[in-house]
Amino acid sequence: MDLTESALRIWVQQAKADQGVGKPEALTMAEREALSQLRKRVRPLELEKDILKNAAAFFAKEMK
């Protein structure tokens, strides 16, 4: 294995964050997973919002 010092340091920091020890700003693996899921849910909602915004602008223009 070609294990670098920086990779090992990142693993140790992540393990400490998962145990609630270490830097308070570090995300645990559970928090990272939750954040990833939320980002996946937000993407289609933002697209839907943009479509509705454009449709509202189109119909407002039509009514004039």
N, C-alpha and C positions, 0 to 999 in steps of 0.2 A: 504494500500500500504506500502510495506517495502522499502521506499526510503532512500538510503544511502546518506551521505553527498558528497561522491565522485561522485556519479551518478548525483546529482544535479549540482555539480561544472562543470562537463563535459557538461551538457545541457546548462548551462549559457555561458560557453566558446564558444560552437558551435553557440548559438544565437548571441553572439557578433561578431563572425567571419562572420556570414551570413549578419549582418548589416554593416560590414566593420569597426567594432570597435574591439579593443583588439589586440592580438598578430598578427603581420603581417605574420608570418609563418603558421598560422592556415588556413586550407582549408575550403572554404564555402561548403555547401551541393551541390551546382551546380558544383563546382570544383571536389568534390569527385565523383559525378555521371559521369562527363566527364572522369575522370581518370579511373574509373571502365570500362567504355565503351571502352576506348583506350586499356586497358589491355586485354579485351576480343578480340579485333581486332588483337592484336599483337601475341597472342598465336598461331593461325593457321599459321600466316606468319612465325613465328620462326620454326614451324614444317616443313613447306614447304621448307624453306631455308636449314634445316638440311637434308631433303630428297634429294634436288638438290645437295648439297655438297657431300653427299655419292654417288650419281649417277655419278657425275663428277669424283670422285676418282676411282670409279669402271671402268668407260670407259677409263680413263687415264691409268689404270693398264692393261686393255685389249689391248690397242694399242701398248704396249711395246713388 
